[in-house]
Amino acid sequence: MRRGIPCLVAGFCLTFLTGLTALAGPILDKSNAARLMVPVWSLTGECYPIDFDGVDIEWYSGRGVYQLTVTGVKQYMNMDVSLSHEAYSGRPAYWRTLVIGCVKNGLVLPLAAPYYLTMNLDQFVGSKGVEIVGASRRVRRDVPKS
């Protein structure tokens, strides 16, 4: 009887972990984009480019700079969305910025939620403008000369 309960608990845990492994796999499936694998459960977390809906550049009179706004819908409620800028040795015509979504440790919450990112274009702007890159498309926007 003393061995029966620990064996039962160990068997239950093994079955549970096997079930989680079976759930892991490609959640995001787009034919025109590169195949991205997002596990349902991960100890390290995953970061990858995500899609965006809108890109807007407006003049922000408070600080005297242009302001970039990127909007869209993230697939998971607990996903952190950020903008990642490429590094250049000089100033390119269009400064490339990636929209990145990161899923933290633990289970993902597969509920769609909107995101809204804003940043000043005082450092990461090319001689002509910016290029925003997502999972399936890229958009170039010119910044008017101030």
DAHUDA-V445392 format. One record per pair of residues at least 6 apart in sequence whose C-alpha atoms are under 8 Angstrom apart, sorted by the first residue. I is the first residue (numbers start at 1). GAP is how many residues later the second one is. D is the distance in whole Angstrom. If there is no record, write none. Layout:
i->{I I}
gap->{GAP GAP}
d->{D D}
This chain:
i->{20 20 23 23 24 24 24 24 25 25 25 25 26 26 26 26 27 27 27 27 28 28 28 28 29 29 32 33 33 36 38 40 40 41 41 41 41 42 42 42 43 43 44 44 45 45 45 45 45 46 46 46 47 47 47 47 48 48 48 49 49 49 49 49 49 49 50 50 50 50 50 50 50 51 51 51 51 51 51 51 51 52 52 52 52 52 52 53 53 53 53 54 54 54 54 55 55 55 55 55 55 56 56 56 57 57 57 57 57 57 58 58 58 59 59 59 60 60 65 65 65 66 66 66 66 67 67 67 67 68 68 68 68 69 69 69 69 70 70 70 71 71 71 71 72 72 72 73 73 73 73 74 74 74 74 74 74 75 75 75 75 76 76 76 76 76 76 76 77 77 77 77 77 77 78 78 78 78 79 79 79 79 80 80 80 80 81 81 81 81 81 82 82 82 82 83 83 83 83 83 84 84 84 84 85 85 85 85 85 86 86 86 86 91 91 92 92 93 93 93 93 94 94 94 94 94 94 94 94 95 95 95 95 95 95 96 96 96 96 97 97 97 97 98 98 98 99 99 99 100 124 128 128 129 129 129 129 130 130 130 130 131 131 131 131 132 132 132 133}
gap->{20 21 16 17 14 15 16 17 12 13 14 15 10 11 12 13 10 11 12 13 7 8 9 10 6 7 104 102 103 12 8 67 68 64 65 66 67 63 64 65 62 63 60 61 57 58 59 60 61 56 57 58 53 54 55 56 52 53 54 49 50 51 52 84 85 86 24 49 50 51 84 85 86 21 22 23 48 83 84 85 86 18 19 20 21 47 82 17 18 19 20 15 16 17 18 13 14 15 16 77 84 12 13 14 9 10 11 12 84 86 8 9 10 6 7 8 6 7 55 56 57 54 55 56 77 51 52 53 54 50 51 52 53 47 48 49 50 46 47 48 43 44 45 46 42 43 44 39 40 41 42 7 27 38 39 40 41 35 36 37 38 27 32 33 34 35 36 37 31 32 33 34 35 36 25 26 30 31 22 23 24 25 21 22 23 24 18 19 20 21 34 17 18 19 35 14 15 16 17 34 13 14 15 16 10 11 12 13 39 9 10 11 12 35 36 34 35 33 34 35 36 31 32 33 34 35 36 37 46 29 30 31 34 35 36 34 35 36 37 33 34 35 36 34 35 36 33 34 35 34 6 14 15 11 12 13 14 10 11 12 13 7 8 9 10 6 7 8 6}
d->{8 7 8 7 8 5 5 7 6 6 5 7 7 5 6 7 7 6 7 8 8 6 7 7 7 7 7 7 5 8 7 6 6 8 6 5 7 6 6 7 5 7 7 6 7 5 5 5 8 6 5 7 7 6 4 6 6 6 7 7 6 4 6 8 5 5 7 6 6 6 5 5 8 7 8 8 7 5 5 6 7 7 6 4 7 8 6 8 6 5 8 8 6 5 7 7 6 5 7 8 8 6 5 7 7 6 5 6 8 7 6 5 7 6 4 6 6 6 7 7 6 6 5 7 8 7 6 4 6 6 5 6 6 7 6 4 7 6 5 7 7 6 5 6 6 5 7 6 6 4 6 8 8 6 5 6 7 6 6 5 7 8 6 5 5 5 5 7 8 5 7 5 6 6 7 7 7 6 6 5 5 7 6 5 7 8 7 6 4 6 7 6 5 7 7 6 6 5 6 8 6 5 6 7 8 6 4 6 7 7 6 6 8 6 7 5 6 5 5 5 7 7 5 7 6 5 5 6 7 6 5 5 7 5 6 6 5 6 7 7 6 5 6 6 5 6 7 6 5 8 8 6 6 7 6 4 5 6 6 7 7 7 6 4 6 6 5 6 7}
